[in-house]
Amino acid sequence: MPLPPTRTPAAPLAPRPHIDKDTVTARQATPARAAKEPAAVTTAAPAAPRALTLIGVPTDIGAGSRGASMGPEALRVAGLGPALQALGHDVEDAGNLVGPPNPGLPPERGYRHLTEVVAWNATLHDAVQAELARGRLPIVLGGDHCLGIGSISAVARHCRQAGRPLRVLWLDAHTDFNTQALTPSGNLHGMPVACLCGQGPEPLTTLAGHVPALQPGWIRQIGIRSVDEGEKGLIDAAGIEVYDMRTVDEIGMRAVMEEALADLTPDTHLHVSFDVDFLDPEIAPAVATGIPGGPTYREAQLCMEMIADTGRLGSLDIVELNPALDVRNKTAMLATELVQSLFGKSTLIRRTARRRP
C-alpha cells in the first residue's frame, strides 16, 4: 500500500536544557493511597498475534532541548520492529512523517512553536486515525511528548465513533498539565494532558473533533515525581488519578497497576503513552528531563507485563527518547525490551495473573 505524501519511507525491517517542570522533584506529587484489597483486573491468555504499524515522528518541536527528533531511528537501530515480529506479530514500518523544522524561537503569547506543533500533531492525528481504521495498532515513535496530543486525539475520535470506552495510561515523571499561564518556557511538551482535557490553544484542544478529547476520569498517571507548583492545583481540580512514586513506594507497582487497570470492560481501548523519563535515569539516561527516583527495571517490566495481561492494548506512544544523551543506545534497547513485554513477551506462559494469598 503506497505511503501518503506526508511520510518518508523507512528502510525495510531488519535483524529539556531548561526544565521548568521544576518545583517538586521526588515522590511528592499526590498523597499516598492506603493499601487495599487487590482490584479486579481482567486478564487474557498469552497474546495473540497483532497487526502493528510503526509511525516515526522525528521532531523535538515541543521540547526545550534538541535531540528527541532522533528517537525513531534509535528505536529502529535497537531492533524494535524485528523484536515484535519475533513475537509473532505482523509489523509494518510506515516510515517517518514529515513536518516543519524546529525554528528554535522563544515563546509567543505563552506558547513556543505553536504553529509547528499544530502541524506535526495534525499530521500524526491523521496517520494514527488511518491505521486504526485499517484495524491495526499504531505505535508512535517520537519525538517529544507534545505528540501525545495528536496521537490520543485520533484514538479518542476513533473510540467515540466506535462507541468504545477509552482508558489512557500516562507513564511519565511529569503530569504534563501545564498551561501558558504557568510555564515561562512555553514548551508544549509540558502541556499535552491539559490540551487533551480542553485547556490549551484551540487548534490543539479541538483536534479530536470534540472538546475535551478526554475526560479526566479516563486517565491514569503512573510514575509521577515532578510537578510544577501551579500544576498541582490544576491536577487536583481536574480529578485525574495520579499514582506518584510515593504511592509506588508504599503499596508497590503491582497494587498500583491493579488499581490503574481495574474495571476495564471487554471492549475498552487501552492507550499507553510511554515517556521514557518514566524510568529512573540510572537505567534510562537518554532523556532531557530525567528525574531521579523513578521505577526500576523490574518495576517497569511488571508494569508492562500487567498491561499485556489485560489483552486490551490498542495504541502506544514512545516519546522523549533523546539519543544525543544516551550511552551506546542503551535506553533505546531498554525501551525495546519493555515494549516486547507490553506485547506479550514473558518468561513463562501465564494464562491468568497470580493473586496474592
N, C-alpha and C positions, 0 to 999 in steps of 0.2 A: 504494500500500500504506500503510495508516494507520500513524502512528508510535506506538510504545508509550508508556504514560503517563509514563515517566521521562525523556521528551525534550520540549523546546520546539521548535516549528517554526522553521526558518530562512527568511529571505527567499529568493525564487527566485534561482537563479544569474543573475548579471548581470555585461554588459560591466563575592641573599640578603644587609639591611644588614650583618649579621654573616655572614662566610663562614668556617665552621670547616673548610673544605677548604683548609687554610692552609699547611702546612709545606713543601711542595715546589711551587714555582710556575713553574719554567721548564725544560722539556726535560730532566728528570732522572728520570722515573719508573722506567724499566727499562733495563737495559743495551742498547746498540745491537746490532743484528744485523749480521753481516758481509754484504756484498753477495754475492749468489749468482745462479746462472743463473735466468732468468725461470721462475716456476712456471707450470704448465699451467692456463690459465683458460678455462673453457667460454664461448664467445661465441655470440650469436644474431644472426639477421638483424634489420633495423630493427623496432622494437617494433610488435607487432600491437595493435589496439585492446583495451583492458581495461575491465572493469566496476569502477568505483571508487566508494566511498562515503566521504564526508567525515563524521566524527563529532566534533562540538565538545565539549570537556570544559573548561568555563570555571571552573577552580579553581586557587588557589595554596595549597591546604591543606597541602602537604608542604614548602613553601618557607620561607625565613627572612624574606622580604620580600614585600610585596604587589605585584600587577600582572600576573603571568602569567595570571590569570583572564581578562584582556582579549585574550589571544593569539589565540583562534579568530576573533574579529571582525576583528582586524588582518590576518590571513591572508585572510579573505574580502574585506576592503576592498582588499587588494593584488591581488585578482583570481585567486586560486588555482584556483577551480572553472572559470571560463571559460578560463583558460590551459591547463588539462588537456583541456577539451573541444576547444580549438583544435587539439590534437594528435590528435584523432580518438577520444578515449576517451569512454565512457559514464559520466557523472559524476552521482551523486545526492548531494545535501546532506541528511543526515538531521537537521539541526538540532543543538541543544545538549542534552546530557544534563543532568539536574537532580540536585543533591545538596546536602548540608548546607553552610551558610555557614562562612566561616573565623572561628572564635571568638577568634583571637589570644591563645591561652593559653600559658603556659610548659609545658615538658615534664613528663610524669608517668610515673614509673618508666622514664625513659630515652627515651620517645617523645613527640613533640609531635603532638597532634591524631590519635591513633591511631584512635579510633572513626570520625572523619570520613574519614580516609584509607582505611580499610577500606570504608566505604560507597561512596565515589567509585570505588574500584577494582573492587568487586563489580559495580557498575552498568556500568562500562566493559567488564569481562570479558564480561558477558552481551551487550552491544551488539556487540563485536568478534566473539564466537563466532557470533552470529546472521548477521552479514554474511559470514563465512567459510562458514557452512552454505549460504548463498544462492549461493555461488560468486563472491562479489565480493571485491575487495581493499579492506580497511579502511584509511583514512588518518585517524589520530587527530590532532586539532588541539588541543594543550594550551595552557595548563595546564603545571604543573610536572612534573618527571621522576619523581616518585613514581608517576605514571600508567603508567609502563613496567611496573609490577608487574601491573596488571590486563590491559593490552594483551597483553603477552608470555605471561602465564599462559593466556589464551584461545588464543593461537597454539600454544603448547606442547600444550594439551589437544587442539586440532584435529589437529595433526601426529601425536600419539600415537594418536588414534582412526583416522586415515587410514593409519598405518604409514609416514609420510614422515619423512625426516631433516630436521632444522631447523638453520639457522645464523643467529646473531644478530650483526649488525654494530652496535656501540655507538659512535656518533660523538659525542665528548664531550671536554671539557677535563679531566674528572674520572673516576675509576674507579667512583665510587658504590658502594663496597663497605664503607661504614661500618657499625658496629653501635652499639647503645645504650650499650655499654661504652666506646666510643671517642669518641663525639661529645658534647660538652657541650650542643649546641643541641637535640639530639633531632629535628632536621628530617629527615623521611623521604625527601625528595628526594635525600639523600645515601646512601640505603641500598637502592635497588631491585635492584642486581645481587646484593648479599648475600642479600636476601629470595628472589630467584629461584633462588639456589643453595642455599636451605634454611636460611640463617642470618638469623633475624628472628622477629617475632611470629607466632604460629601462624595467626591469621586471614589473614595475607598469604602465608606460606610454603605454605599448603595450597590456595590459590585455584585452582590448576591441576588439582586433583584428584589430584595426585601430588607427592611431595616427594623430591628437589627438582624444581621445574618445569623447570630447565635443568641439564644437565651443564656444568661449566666449559669442557670441550673444545669445546662448541658456540659459544662466544662469542669474538669478535674485537673488541678495543677499539682505536680509532684516534683520534689527535689528543691523547692524554693528556699533560698538563703540570702537573697539580696533584694531589698525592696526600698525604693526611694520614699522619703518621708511622706510626700503628698500622695503617693500611690496607695499607701496603707488605707487611707480613708476611702478612696475610690473602690478598692477591692472589697472592703467591708460593706460599703453601701450596695455594691452590686450583688453581694452574697455568693461569690464564687467559692467553691470548695477548694481550699488550699491545704496541701499536705507538705508543710515545710520540713526542713531537715531535723528540727527538734522533734516533730511527730515521728519521723522515721527512726530517730534515735530511741524514742520512748516506747513505741509499740512494734517497731520492726517493719521492714519492707513488705513482708508477707501480709500483715494486717492492713497496711496502707493499700496495697493492691486489691485485697479482698473488698475493702470499702469502695475504692475507686471504680471497681468493676461490678459492683453489686447491682442486681436487678436489671441486667441487660435483657431485653426481650429477644426472641429468636430472629427478628428482622432488624435489630439495631445495627446501624452502620457505625463502626468504631474508627475514628480517625486518630492517628498518633502524630503529634508534631514534636519531633525529637531534635532539640537544640543540643549540640554536642557539649555545651557548657553545663548541661545537666550533670555530667560526670565530674568527679573530682579531678582537678588539673594535674594531680600527681600521676594519673593514668591516662589523661587526655589533655596534653599541653597545647594542642593546636586550636586554641580559641583566643579571641582578643579580649573577652570579658570573663575570664576564668575567675571563679570564687572558691577559695578553699572550703573543705568540709562537705564535699558532695558525695553522692553514692559511690561505693567501692565497686570493683569489678563484679564481685558476686552479687551485690545488691542490684546492680544494673542488669545482670543476667537474669536474676529472679524476676525482676520487673518485666522484662521482655518475654520470658517463658510463660508467665501468668497471663499476659495479654494473648499470647499464642494459644493458650489453653481454651480461651473463650470461643475461638473459631469465628469471631465477629470482625476481625480487622478488615477494613475496606479501603483505606488510603493511608499514605505515610509521607511526611516531610522529614528530610535530614538536612539540617541547616547549621550555619555558623562555623563550619569546618574551615579553618584557615591554614592551609599547608605551609605558608611562609613562617609559621610559628611551630611547626612540627619537627619531630626528630625521626628521620628515616620513614616517614609516612605511618608512624605507629598509631596515631589517632584514627586515621582513615581505616587502618586494618582492624582496630578495635571496634569502630563503628560497624564495619562489615561483619565482624563476629556477632555483634549484638543484633544486627538485622537478620542474620541467619537464625538466631534464636527466636526472633519475632515471627519468622516464617516456618517454624516447626523443628529446627534442629534441637535435639536433646540427647542426653547421654543414654537414656532408656526410653522404651515405648511406654508412655503414661497415658492410659485410656481415661482415667479420672484423676482429679487432683487428690493428693493425700490430705487428710484432715488432721488437725490437732486432736489429741485424745481428749 
